[in-house]
Amino acid sequence: MSFLFPFQNTEQETKRLMSRLESTEQRQQHMMAFLAKAVQNPAFLQELLNQRQAQRISGPDKSKFPEATYTKQPTASTTLSLL
């Protein structure tokens, strides 16, 4: 039975690599579909660029950083627990 153990690891590794490969292929297919859409519709690409520029001008999305997480002042006990 110990003889089969290395083959089990190889099979698991092969399954893991196949999963990663399928994921990579799927991302590539999505990218190709995106590029095809962008080439067929120049207005789509321009709108995407406009949105991105607007995000840069307005700064980071405030909703991602709720103020409630920053209002609590650290105490001596929480400061020591972090060290």
DSSP file (Angstrom, degrees, kcal/mol; ACC not computed):
  #  RESIDUE AA STRUCTURE BP1 BP2  ACC     N-H-->O    O-->H-N    N-H-->O    O-->H-N    TCO  KAPPA ALPHA  PHI   PSI    X-CA   Y-CA   Z-CA
    1    1 A M    >>        0   0    0      0, 0.0     3,-1.0     0, 0.0     4,-0.7   0.000 360.0 360.0 360.0 -35.0    0.0    0.0    0.0
    2    2 A S  T 34  +     0   0    0      1,-0.3     3,-0.3     2,-0.2     0, 0.0   0.758 360.0  65.2 -65.5 -22.9    2.9    2.4    0.7
    3    3 A F  T 34 S+     0   0    0      1,-0.2     4,-0.4     2,-0.1    -1,-0.3   0.830  99.8  50.7 -67.4 -31.4    4.0    1.9   -2.9
    4    4 A L  T <> S+     0   0    0     -3,-1.0     4,-1.8     1,-0.2     3,-0.5   0.687  88.2  84.6 -79.9 -19.1    0.7    3.5   -4.2
    5    5 A F  H  X S+     0   0    0     -4,-0.7     4,-1.8    -3,-0.3     3,-0.2   0.891  87.6  50.1 -54.9 -47.0    1.1    6.6   -2.0
    6    6 A P  H  > S+     0   0    0      0, 0.0     4,-1.8     0, 0.0    -1,-0.2   0.862 109.7  52.8 -61.8 -32.2    3.4    8.5   -4.4
    7    7 A F  H  > S+     0   0    0     -3,-0.5     4,-2.4    -4,-0.4    -2,-0.2   0.846 104.5  55.2 -71.3 -32.3    1.0    7.9   -7.2
    8    8 A Q  H  X S+     0   0    0     -4,-1.8     4,-2.4     2,-0.2    -1,-0.2   0.915 108.1  48.6 -65.1 -41.8   -1.9    9.3   -5.2
    9    9 A N  H  X S+     0   0    0     -4,-1.8     4,-2.6     2,-0.2    -2,-0.2   0.896 111.0  51.0 -62.9 -39.8    0.1   12.5   -4.7
   10   10 A T  H  X S+     0   0    0     -4,-1.8     4,-2.4     2,-0.2    -2,-0.2   0.904 110.2  49.0 -64.5 -41.2    0.8   12.6   -8.5
   11   11 A E  H  X S+     0   0    0     -4,-2.4     4,-2.3     2,-0.2    -2,-0.2   0.913 112.4  47.9 -65.6 -42.1   -2.8   12.1   -9.3
   12   12 A Q  H  X S+     0   0    0     -4,-2.4     4,-2.3     2,-0.2    -2,-0.2   0.913 112.4  49.0 -63.5 -42.7   -3.9   14.9   -6.9
   13   13 A E  H  X S+     0   0    0     -4,-2.6     4,-2.6     2,-0.2    -2,-0.2   0.899 110.1  51.6 -64.1 -40.6   -1.2   17.2   -8.3
   14   14 A T  H  X S+     0   0    0     -4,-2.4     4,-2.4     2,-0.2    -2,-0.2   0.912 110.3  48.6 -63.1 -42.8   -2.4   16.4  -11.8
   15   15 A K  H  X S+     0   0    0     -4,-2.3     4,-2.1     2,-0.2    -2,-0.2   0.899 111.7  49.9 -63.6 -40.5   -6.0   17.2  -10.9
   16   16 A R  H  X S+     0   0    0     -4,-2.3     4,-2.1     2,-0.2    -2,-0.2   0.915 112.1  47.0 -64.2 -43.4   -4.9   20.5   -9.3
   17   17 A L  H  X S+     0   0    0     -4,-2.6     4,-2.5     2,-0.2    -2,-0.2   0.878 110.3  52.7 -67.3 -37.3   -2.9   21.5  -12.4
   18   18 A M  H  X S+     0   0    0     -4,-2.4     4,-2.5     2,-0.2    -1,-0.2   0.896 108.7  50.9 -63.7 -39.4   -5.8   20.6  -14.7
   19   19 A S  H  X S+     0   0    0     -4,-2.1     4,-2.1     2,-0.2    -2,-0.2   0.919 111.2  47.5 -63.8 -43.7   -8.1   22.8  -12.6
   20   20 A R  H  X S+     0   0    0     -4,-2.1     4,-2.4     2,-0.2    -2,-0.2   0.897 111.5  51.3 -63.7 -39.8   -5.6   25.7  -12.8
   21   21 A L  H  X S+     0   0    0     -4,-2.5     4,-2.6     2,-0.2    -2,-0.2   0.912 109.5  49.3 -64.3 -43.2   -5.3   25.2  -16.6
   22   22 A E  H  X S+     0   0    0     -4,-2.5     4,-2.3     1,-0.2    -1,-0.2   0.899 111.2  50.4 -62.8 -40.1   -9.0   25.2  -17.1
   23   23 A S  H  X S+     0   0    0     -4,-2.1     4,-2.3     2,-0.2    -2,-0.2   0.912 110.9  48.7 -63.4 -42.6   -9.3   28.4  -15.1
   24   24 A T  H  X S+     0   0    0     -4,-2.4     4,-2.1     1,-0.2    -2,-0.2   0.907 111.3  49.8 -64.1 -42.3   -6.5   30.0  -17.1
   25   25 A E  H  X S+     0   0    0     -4,-2.6     4,-2.2     1,-0.2    -1,-0.2   0.889 109.5  51.6 -64.4 -38.6   -8.2   29.0  -20.4
   26   26 A Q  H  X S+     0   0    0     -4,-2.3     4,-2.3     2,-0.2    -2,-0.2   0.912 109.1  49.9 -65.2 -42.0  -11.5   30.4  -19.2
   27   27 A R  H  X S+     0   0    0     -4,-2.3     4,-2.3     1,-0.2    -1,-0.2   0.897 110.3  51.5 -62.2 -38.8   -9.9   33.7  -18.3
   28   28 A Q  H  X S+     0   0    0     -4,-2.1     4,-2.4     2,-0.2    -2,-0.2   0.903 108.8  50.3 -64.9 -40.5   -8.3   33.8  -21.8
   29   29 A Q  H  X S+     0   0    0     -4,-2.2     4,-2.2     2,-0.2    -2,-0.2   0.904 110.8  49.4 -63.7 -40.6  -11.7   33.1  -23.4
   30   30 A H  H  X S+     0   0    0     -4,-2.3     4,-2.3     2,-0.2    -2,-0.2   0.903 110.8  50.0 -64.7 -39.9  -13.3   36.0  -21.4
   31   31 A M  H  X S+     0   0    0     -4,-2.3     4,-2.7     2,-0.2    -2,-0.2   0.905 110.3  49.7 -65.4 -40.9  -10.4   38.3  -22.4
   32   32 A M  H  X S+     0   0    0     -4,-2.4     4,-2.5     2,-0.2    -1,-0.2   0.899 110.6  49.9 -65.7 -39.3  -10.9   37.4  -26.1
   33   33 A A  H  X S+     0   0    0     -4,-2.2     4,-2.1     2,-0.2    -2,-0.2   0.909 111.7  49.5 -63.9 -41.0  -14.6   38.0  -25.9
   34   34 A F  H  X S+     0   0    0     -4,-2.3     4,-2.5     2,-0.2    -2,-0.2   0.935 112.0  47.4 -61.9 -47.2  -13.9   41.4  -24.3
   35   35 A L  H  X S+     0   0    0     -4,-2.7     4,-2.5     1,-0.2    -2,-0.2   0.892 110.3  52.4 -64.1 -39.1  -11.4   42.3  -27.0
   36   36 A A  H  X S+     0   0    0     -4,-2.5     4,-2.1     1,-0.2    -1,-0.2   0.910 111.0  47.7 -62.2 -41.3  -13.8   41.2  -29.7
   37   37 A K  H  X S+     0   0    0     -4,-2.1     4,-1.6     1,-0.2    -2,-0.2   0.908 111.9  50.1 -65.0 -41.2  -16.5   43.4  -28.2
   38   38 A A  H  < S+     0   0    0     -4,-2.5     7,-0.4     1,-0.2    -2,-0.2   0.887 112.2  47.0 -65.3 -39.0  -14.1   46.4  -27.9
   39   39 A V  H  < S+     0   0    0     -4,-2.5    -1,-0.2     1,-0.2    -2,-0.2   0.883 113.9  47.2 -71.0 -37.9  -13.0   46.0  -31.5
   40   40 A Q  H  < S+     0   0    0     -4,-2.1    -1,-0.2     1,-0.3    -2,-0.2   0.765 121.4  35.8 -74.9 -24.7  -16.5   45.7  -32.9
   41   41 A N    >X  -     0   0    0     -4,-1.6     3,-1.2    -5,-0.2     4,-1.2  -0.789  60.0-178.0-134.6  90.9  -17.8   48.7  -30.9
   42   42 A P  H 3> S+     0   0    0      0, 0.0     4,-2.2     0, 0.0     5,-0.2   0.797  85.5  63.0 -58.9 -28.4  -15.3   51.6  -30.4
   43   43 A A  H 3> S+     0   0    0      1,-0.2     4,-2.5     2,-0.2     5,-0.2   0.846  97.8  57.3 -65.6 -32.4  -17.9   53.4  -28.3
   44   44 A F  H <> S+     0   0    0     -3,-1.2     4,-2.2    -7,-0.2    -1,-0.2   0.937 108.5  44.9 -61.7 -47.6  -17.7   50.6  -25.7
   45   45 A L  H  X S+     0   0    0     -4,-1.2     4,-2.3    -7,-0.4    -2,-0.2   0.900 112.8  51.2 -64.9 -41.1  -14.0   51.1  -25.3
   46   46 A Q  H  X S+     0   0    0     -4,-2.2     4,-2.4     2,-0.2    -1,-0.2   0.911 109.9  49.7 -63.3 -42.0  -14.4   54.8  -25.1
   47   47 A E  H  X S+     0   0    0     -4,-2.5     4,-2.4     2,-0.2    -1,-0.2   0.897 109.9  51.6 -63.4 -40.3  -17.0   54.5  -22.4
   48   48 A L  H  X S+     0   0    0     -4,-2.2     4,-2.1     1,-0.2    -1,-0.2   0.916 111.0  47.5 -62.1 -43.2  -14.8   52.1  -20.5
   49   49 A L  H  X S+     0   0    0     -4,-2.3     4,-2.3     2,-0.2    -2,-0.2   0.887 110.6  52.2 -65.2 -39.1  -11.9   54.6  -20.6
   50   50 A N  H  X S+     0   0    0     -4,-2.4     4,-2.4     2,-0.2    -2,-0.2   0.911 109.7  49.1 -63.1 -42.8  -14.2   57.5  -19.5
   51   51 A Q  H  X S+     0   0    0     -4,-2.4     4,-2.0     2,-0.2    -2,-0.2   0.911 111.4  49.3 -63.0 -42.7  -15.4   55.5  -16.5
   52   52 A R  H  X S+     0   0    0     -4,-2.1     4,-1.8     1,-0.2    -2,-0.2   0.906 111.3  48.6 -65.1 -41.2  -11.8   54.7  -15.5
   53   53 A Q  H  X S+     0   0    0     -4,-2.3     4,-2.1     1,-0.2    -1,-0.2   0.897 109.3  53.2 -65.6 -39.7  -10.8   58.3  -15.8
   54   54 A A  H  X S+     0   0    0     -4,-2.4     4,-2.3     1,-0.2    -1,-0.2   0.877 107.5  52.0 -62.9 -37.4  -13.8   59.4  -13.8
   55   55 A Q  H  X S+     0   0    0     -4,-2.0     4,-1.2     1,-0.2    -1,-0.2   0.884 108.7  50.4 -65.9 -38.4  -12.7   56.9  -11.0
   56   56 A R  H  < S+     0   0    0     -4,-1.8    -2,-0.2     1,-0.2    -1,-0.2   0.892 112.3  47.1 -66.3 -38.6   -9.2   58.3  -11.0
   57   57 A I  H  < S+     0   0    0     -4,-2.1    -2,-0.2     1,-0.2    -1,-0.2   0.911 114.1  45.6 -70.0 -42.3  -10.5   61.9  -10.7
   58   58 A S  H  < S-     0   0    0     -4,-2.3    -1,-0.2     1,-0.2    -2,-0.2   0.658 105.2-137.4 -78.6 -14.9  -13.0   61.1   -7.9
   59   59 A G     <  -     0   0    0     -4,-1.2    -1,-0.2    -5,-0.2    -2,-0.1  -0.338  48.0 -16.1  87.5-173.0  -10.6   59.1   -5.9
   60   60 A P  S    S-     0   0    0      0, 0.0     2,-0.5     0, 0.0     3,-0.0  -0.260  79.6 -93.8 -67.1 153.5  -11.2   55.8   -4.1
   61   61 A D    >   -     0   0    0      1,-0.2     3,-1.3     2,-0.1     4,-0.3  -0.539  30.4-152.1 -69.1 118.0  -14.7   54.6   -3.4
   62   62 A K  G >  S+     0   0    0     -2,-0.5     3,-1.6     1,-0.3    -1,-0.2   0.802  89.3  68.1 -63.9 -30.1  -15.6   55.8    0.1
   63   63 A S  G 3  S+     0   0    0      1,-0.3    -1,-0.3     3,-0.1    -2,-0.1   0.722  90.2  64.0 -66.4 -19.1  -18.1   53.0    0.6
   64   64 A K  G <  S+     0   0    0     -3,-1.3    -1,-0.3     1,-0.3    -2,-0.2   0.710 105.7  46.3 -74.1 -19.1  -15.2   50.5    0.6
   65   65 A F  S <  S-     0   0    0     -3,-1.6    -1,-0.3    -4,-0.3     5,-0.1  -0.694  81.8-160.2-125.3  77.9  -13.8   52.2    3.8
   66   66 A P    >   -     0   0    0      0, 0.0     3,-1.2     0, 0.0     4,-0.3  -0.316  19.1-133.3 -62.1 140.3  -16.7   52.7    6.2
   67   67 A E  T >> S+     0   0    0      1,-0.3     3,-1.7     2,-0.2     4,-0.9   0.762  97.3  75.3 -65.6 -25.9  -15.9   55.3    8.9
   68   68 A A  H 3> S+     0   0    0      1,-0.3     4,-0.5     2,-0.2     3,-0.4   0.811  90.1  57.0 -58.8 -30.6  -17.1   53.1   11.7
   69   69 A T  H <4 S+     0   0    0     -3,-1.2    -1,-0.3     1,-0.2    -2,-0.2   0.692 110.7  43.6 -75.1 -16.2  -14.0   51.0   11.5
   70   70 A Y  H <4 S+     0   0    0     -3,-1.7    -1,-0.2    -4,-0.3    -2,-0.2   0.509  95.4  75.2-105.6  -6.3  -11.8   54.0   12.1
   71   71 A T  H  < S+     0   0    0     -4,-0.9     2,-0.4    -3,-0.4    -2,-0.1   0.756  71.9  92.8 -81.2 -23.4  -13.6   55.8   14.9
   72   72 A K  S  < S-     0   0    0     -4,-0.5     3,-0.0     1,-0.0     0, 0.0  -0.576  71.8-140.0 -76.3 125.0  -12.6   53.4   17.7
   73   73 A Q        -     0   0    0     -2,-0.4     2,-0.1     1,-0.1    -2,-0.1  -0.647  24.1-108.7 -82.5 138.2   -9.5   54.6   19.4
   74   74 A P        -     0   0    0      0, 0.0     2,-0.2     0, 0.0    -1,-0.1  -0.398  33.0-150.4 -67.2 141.8   -7.0   51.9   20.4
   75   75 A T     >  -     0   0    0     -2,-0.1     4,-2.4     1,-0.1     5,-0.2  -0.599  29.6-101.8-104.2 171.0   -6.7   51.2   24.1
   76   76 A A  H  > S+     0   0    0      1,-0.2     4,-2.3    -2,-0.2     5,-0.2   0.886 121.9  50.9 -60.1 -39.8   -3.7   50.0   26.0
   77   77 A S  H  > S+     0   0    0      1,-0.2     4,-1.7     2,-0.2    -1,-0.2   0.895 112.5  44.7 -68.8 -38.5   -5.0   46.4   26.1
   78   78 A T  H  > S+     0   0    0      2,-0.2     4,-1.2     1,-0.2    -1,-0.2   0.856 112.8  52.3 -73.7 -32.5   -5.7   46.3   22.3
   79   79 A T  H  X S+     0   0    0     -4,-2.4     4,-0.9     1,-0.2     3,-0.3   0.917 111.1  46.6 -66.5 -43.2   -2.3   47.9   21.6
   80   80 A L  H  < S+     0   0    0     -4,-2.3     3,-0.4     1,-0.2    -2,-0.2   0.848 108.4  55.8 -67.7 -34.0   -0.5   45.3   23.7
   81   81 A S  H  < S+     0   0    0     -4,-1.7    -1,-0.2     1,-0.2    -2,-0.2   0.791 104.1  55.0 -70.3 -25.0   -2.4   42.5   22.1
   82   82 A L  H  <        0   0    0     -4,-1.2    -1,-0.2    -3,-0.3    -2,-0.2   0.752 360.0 360.0 -76.8 -24.0   -1.2   43.6   18.7
   83   83 A L     <        0   0    0     -4,-0.9    -1,-0.2    -3,-0.4    -2,-0.2   0.461 360.0 360.0 -81.0 360.0    2.4   43.4   19.8
